Amino acid sequence: MALKKNCASCGSSNVHLILNLGSTPLANSFLVKKTDFSKEKKHPLRLYICKNCKLVQVFHTVKPSEFFINYDYLSGASTTWKRHCKKYTDHMIKDFNLKKENGSIIEIASNDGVLIDNFVKKNFKCIGIEPSVIAHRIALKKGIKSINKFFNLETVKKIKKQDTQLIIANNVIAHVKNINNFVKAISKITNDKTIITIEFPYVYNLKIRNQFDTIYHEHHYYYSLHSISKLFERHNLKIFDTEKIKIHGGSYRVFVKRKSSKRSITQRYKNLLSYEKNIKLNNIHFYKNFQNKVNNVKLKANKLIKSLLNQNKIIHAYGAAAKGNTFLNFCNLKDNQINFIYEFNETKVGKYLPGSHIKILSHKDIKKYKPNYIIVLPWNIFEEIKEQLKYTKKWGCKLIRFLPTTKIVI
């Protein structure tokens, strides 16, 4: 049966293929034992743009419960993310004069509570909503009020509309399959004073910086300001400001209000929206050479790894992140080339990467195996990892980063 390709935002069937990454397992479907290898399912991973509303997206039939119920990602594993969350909290309290008595703060996809805990510690009334059982339990241990549900129209029935002063939805709107239900649910719990902040990786960087490894089945959508504004406006919401942030290789934070709110639209947002039009970001031709750029990365990676193996070098990897699995599977790299991958998040240790079947070891085991080269897969926190691994210089280990450009660090 052919997969229906209707835009998840506007419903149009007028979509155009811009990148084909083959068929891969789900990026976060880590395998517990070797006998699971033969049961592994693969799904086409192809990127399209809607010619009507300009949303860039991946089509598939996988249910959200297959992604996020036993989700291993923990935001607290990254010090870069912790700093980002602390900076965000201080920024919002200061710039928008948030006060404890002005209502609740809701974080959608609150994970293990790293961000919202900053508000909890300042005695704000907070609610976290998180579908992952693992992350939800960690948040509860921190004393955070966490609801173990997917955020949707059904979930918001438990939340008082008039009580919400801030809604946080960072790096989640790209991962929600039914985005109209999701945004409509946000609209239901807002009032004219509510501020909504949403962070997402910017689609411009996907192409220009060749960030193809951020494409995976769990990551359904890749937004421009144009495509996300159309989605909000359909549900009585409007962007009033936007700022560029460095997290995840270059993201946008949009500030959203109800259409009836008297908050004025900033010139900064207007300028960024105009820039998109000027560079024709929402035009199919913007993505013209994307496939060739991605294919070249694959060729270079395989050439370098083959050369090192021919020199009898031991190659391992670091960071069992979803983006790393997209990269490894597209490049067709396996456990006979990269023997192990090291990971800080202990919930992943002992498992195997999907597709490549590389075994995940604790970061503490690096000293035991002393590889000649370590490929750093989460390139967006490369500097943080480089600092963590500086002790590997003692035996002459070198770090490799393939994206956004190839770099070997001695």
C-alpha positions in Angstrom: 0.0 0.0 0.0 1.4 3.4 -1.1 2.1 5.9 1.6 -0.2 9.0 1.4 1.9 12.2 1.2 -0.4 15.0 2.4 1.2 17.9 4.2 0.7 17.6 8.0 0.1 21.3 8.3 -2.1 22.4 5.5 -3.2 19.0 4.1 -2.0 19.7 0.5 -0.8 16.7 -1.6 1.4 19.0 -3.6 4.7 18.0 -2.2 8.2 17.7 -3.7 11.1 15.3 -2.8 14.3 17.2 -1.8 16.4 14.5 -0.1 16.6 10.7 0.0 18.5 9.1 2.9 17.5 5.5 2.0 15.7 3.2 4.5 16.9 3.2 8.1 15.7 2.0 11.5 14.2 4.5 13.9 17.1 6.7 15.2 16.3 6.1 18.9 15.3 2.4 18.6 18.3 1.1 20.5 18.6 -2.7 20.6 18.9 -4.5 23.9 20.5 -7.8 22.7 22.1 -9.2 19.6 19.0 -11.5 19.0 17.1 -8.3 18.3 19.1 -7.5 15.2 17.1 -9.8 12.9 13.8 -8.3 14.1 14.9 -4.7 13.3 12.5 -2.7 11.0 13.6 -0.1 8.5 11.5 2.7 7.1 12.1 5.1 4.2 13.8 8.3 5.3 12.9 11.0 2.7 12.5 14.7 3.0 9.8 16.7 1.2 8.7 20.3 0.9 5.0 21.3 0.7 4.6 23.6 -2.3 1.5 25.2 -0.6 2.6 26.2 3.0 6.3 25.5 2.5 6.7 23.1 5.4 9.6 20.7 5.0 8.8 17.2 6.4 9.3 13.5 6.5 6.4 11.1 5.7 6.0 7.7 7.4 3.4 5.6 9.2 5.2 5.0 12.6 3.0 5.7 15.7 4.3 8.2 18.3 4.1 5.5 21.0 6.9 3.7 19.1 9.2 6.7 19.5 8.7 8.2 22.9 7.2 5.9 25.5 10.6 4.2 26.3 12.6 7.2 25.0 16.3 7.1 26.2 17.1 10.7 25.6 17.8 12.7 28.8 18.4 16.5 28.5 20.4 16.5 31.8 23.2 14.6 30.1 24.4 17.8 28.4 26.1 20.6 30.3 25.6 22.8 27.2 21.9 22.3 27.4 21.9 23.0 31.2 23.6 26.3 30.6 21.1 27.1 27.8 18.1 26.4 30.1 19.5 28.6 33.0 20.1 31.4 30.6 16.6 31.1 29.1 15.0 31.2 32.6 16.9 34.3 33.7 16.0 36.0 30.3 12.3 35.2 30.5 11.9 36.3 34.2 13.8 39.6 33.6 12.5 40.6 30.1 8.8 39.6 30.7 8.6 40.4 34.4 7.4 37.0 35.3 6.1 36.7 38.9 5.0 33.8 41.0 1.6 35.2 41.6 0.8 35.7 37.9 0.0 32.1 37.1 1.5 28.8 36.2 4.4 27.9 33.9 3.9 24.9 31.7 6.6 23.0 29.9 5.6 20.7 27.1 8.1 17.8 26.6 9.8 18.6 29.9 11.9 15.5 29.7 13.8 15.0 33.0 13.0 18.5 34.2 16.3 20.3 33.6 14.7 23.5 32.3 11.5 23.8 34.4 13.4 22.9 37.5 15.0 26.4 37.3 11.5 27.9 37.7 10.6 25.4 40.4 13.6 26.5 42.5 12.3 30.1 42.2 9.0 28.9 43.6 6.9 29.4 40.5 3.9 27.1 40.1 5.0 24.7 37.4 3.7 21.7 35.4 5.8 19.5 33.1 4.2 17.3 30.5 6.4 14.4 29.3 5.5 11.1 27.5 8.8 9.3 28.3 8.4 7.1 31.3 12.1 7.2 32.0 12.4 11.0 32.0 9.1 11.5 33.8 10.3 9.4 36.8 13.5 11.4 37.0 11.5 14.6 37.0 9.3 13.3 39.8 12.3 12.5 42.0 13.4 16.2 41.6 10.0 17.2 43.1 8.6 18.5 39.7 4.9 18.1 39.0 5.1 16.0 35.9 2.2 14.6 33.8 3.2 11.4 32.0 1.2 12.0 28.8 1.6 13.2 25.3 0.5 16.9 25.0 -2.7 17.1 23.0 -6.3 18.3 23.2 -7.2 15.5 25.6 -4.3 16.3 28.0 -5.1 20.1 28.3 -8.5 19.3 29.8 -6.7 19.0 33.1 -5.1 22.4 32.9 -6.8 25.7 33.8 -6.8 28.1 30.8 -6.9 31.3 32.8 -3.9 30.3 35.0 -1.1 30.1 32.4 1.5 32.9 32.2 4.2 31.0 30.2 4.1 28.0 28.0 7.5 26.5 27.0 7.8 24.1 24.1 11.5 23.7 23.2 12.5 21.2 20.5 9.2 19.4 20.5 7.1 21.0 17.7 9.3 19.2 15.2 8.6 15.9 16.9 4.8 16.0 17.1 3.1 14.1 14.3 -0.4 15.7 14.6 0.8 19.3 14.7 -2.6 20.9 14.3 -3.9 19.1 17.3 -0.8 20.1 19.2 -1.0 23.8 18.4 -4.8 23.9 18.9 -4.2 22.4 22.4 -1.7 25.2 23.1 -4.2 27.8 22.0 -6.8 26.3 24.4 -4.7 27.0 27.5 -3.7 30.6 26.6 -5.1 34.0 27.4 -4.2 37.4 26.2 -1.4 37.7 28.7 0.1 34.2 28.0 3.6 34.1 26.4 4.5 31.0 24.4 8.1 30.3 23.5 9.0 27.6 21.0 12.5 26.6 19.9 13.3 24.6 16.8 16.3 24.0 14.5 16.0 26.4 11.6 15.5 24.8 8.2 18.0 27.3 6.6 20.8 25.6 8.5 19.7 22.2 7.5 20.7 23.0 3.9 23.4 25.6 4.2 25.3 23.9 7.0 24.6 20.4 5.6 22.9 19.2 8.8 21.3 16.2 7.2 22.0 14.0 10.3 19.2 16.0 12.1 16.8 14.2 9.8 15.2 11.2 11.3 11.7 9.7 11.6 11.1 11.1 15.1 11.9 14.5 13.7 8.9 15.0 11.4 9.2 18.7 10.5 11.8 21.3 9.6 10.5 24.8 10.0 11.0 28.2 8.4 9.4 31.3 10.0 7.0 31.3 7.0 5.8 27.7 7.5 5.5 27.8 11.3 3.7 31.2 11.3 1.0 29.7 8.9 0.5 26.9 11.4 0.1 29.2 14.4 -2.3 31.5 12.6 -4.6 28.6 11.7 -5.2 28.3 15.5 -5.6 31.9 16.6 -2.0 32.4 17.5 0.6 34.8 16.1 4.4 35.2 16.4 5.3 38.6 17.9 9.1 38.2 18.1 12.0 35.9 17.1 15.6 35.5 18.2 18.4 33.4 16.8 20.0 31.0 19.3 23.1 28.8 18.9 21.7 25.6 20.4 21.5 22.5 18.1 23.7 24.0 15.4 21.5 27.1 15.0 17.9 27.5 16.1 15.2 30.0 16.3 13.2 30.9 19.4 9.8 32.3 18.5 7.6 34.3 21.0 3.9 33.6 20.3 0.7 35.3 21.6 -3.0 35.0 21.0 -4.1 37.1 18.0 -6.3 39.1 20.4 -3.3 40.1 22.5 -2.2 43.7 22.3 1.5 42.8 22.3 3.1 44.5 19.3 5.0 42.7 16.5 8.8 43.5 16.8 10.8 44.8 13.9 13.3 42.0 14.5 10.7 39.4 13.5 9.6 41.4 10.5 13.2 41.7 9.3 13.9 38.0 9.7 10.7 37.1 7.8 11.7 39.5 5.0 15.2 37.9 4.8 13.6 34.5 4.2 11.7 36.0 1.2 14.8 37.7 -0.1 16.9 34.5 -0.2 13.9 32.4 -1.4 14.2 30.0 1.4 10.7 28.6 0.8 11.4 27.9 -2.8 12.1 24.3 -4.1 15.2 25.6 -5.9 16.8 26.5 -2.5 17.4 22.8 -2.0 18.6 22.0 -5.5 22.1 20.7 -4.6 21.3 19.3 -1.2 21.4 15.6 -2.3 24.9 16.0 -3.9 26.2 17.8 -0.8 25.0 15.0 1.5 26.4 12.3 -0.9 29.8 13.9 -0.8 29.9 13.7 3.0 29.3 9.9 2.8 32.1 9.5 0.2 34.6 11.5 2.3 33.7 9.7 5.6 34.0 6.2 4.0 37.3 7.1 2.4 38.8 8.4 5.6 37.7 5.5 7.7 38.9 3.0 5.1 42.3 4.7 5.0 42.6 4.6 8.8 41.6 0.9 9.0 44.2 0.1 6.4 46.7 1.6 8.8 45.4 -0.8 11.5 44.0 2.2 13.5 41.3 1.5 16.1 38.3 3.7 15.5 35.5 4.2 18.1 32.8 6.8 18.4 31.3 9.1 21.1 27.7 10.1 21.7 24.8 7.7 21.0 22.5 10.5 19.8 19.8 10.2 17.1 21.7 12.4 14.7 24.7 10.0 15.0 22.5 7.1 13.9 21.2 8.9 10.9 24.8 9.7 9.9 26.1 6.1 10.5 23.2 4.4 8.7 23.3 6.7 5.7 27.1 6.2 5.4 26.5 2.5 5.9 29.1 2.3 8.7 29.0 -0.9 10.8 30.4 -2.4 14.0 33.3 -4.1 12.1 34.6 -0.6 11.3 33.7 1.3 14.5 33.9 -1.2 17.3 32.3 0.7 20.2 30.6 3.9 20.9 30.9 5.7 24.3 28.0 7.4 26.0 27.5 9.5 29.2 23.8 8.6 29.5 23.9 5.4 31.5 20.3 4.3 30.3 21.9 3.6 26.9 25.0 1.8 28.1 25.0 -1.9 27.2 22.6 -1.5 24.3 23.4 -1.5 20.5 22.9 1.3 18.0 20.0 0.7 15.5 21.3 -0.3 12.0 25.0 -0.2 12.6 24.8 -2.5 15.7 27.7 -0.8 17.4 27.8 -1.6 21.1 27.3 1.3 23.5 29.9 1.4 26.4 30.1 3.9 29.3 32.4 6.9 28.7 34.4 5.5 31.6 35.6 2.7 29.4 37.6 4.9 27.0 40.7 4.6 29.2 40.4 0.8 29.1 40.3 0.5 25.3 42.4 3.5 24.3 41.3 4.0 20.7 43.5 5.8 18.1 40.5 7.8 16.8 37.2 8.8 18.3 34.4 10.1 16.0 32.3 12.7 17.8 28.8 12.2 16.5 27.0 15.0 18.4 28.9 17.8 16.5 26.6 20.5 18.0 28.3 20.0 21.4 31.8 19.1 19.9 33.6 21.7 22.1 32.0 20.3 25.3 33.0 16.8 24.4 36.5 17.8 23.3 37.0 19.3 26.8 35.7 16.1 28.4 38.0 13.9 26.3 41.2 16.0 26.6 42.8 13.2 28.7 42.8 11.0 25.6 45.8 13.0 24.3 48.0 11.0 26.7 48.0 8.1 24.3 47.8 10.2 21.1 44.1 9.7 20.4 42.6 12.1 17.8 39.0 13.3 17.6 37.1 13.3 14.3 34.1 15.4 13.4 32.4 14.9 10.0 29.8 17.6 10.2 29.2 20.4 9.3 32.7 19.9 7.8 35.3 17.3 8.4 37.8 18.1 11.1 40.5 16.1 12.9 41.6 17.4 16.3 44.9 16.2 17.7 
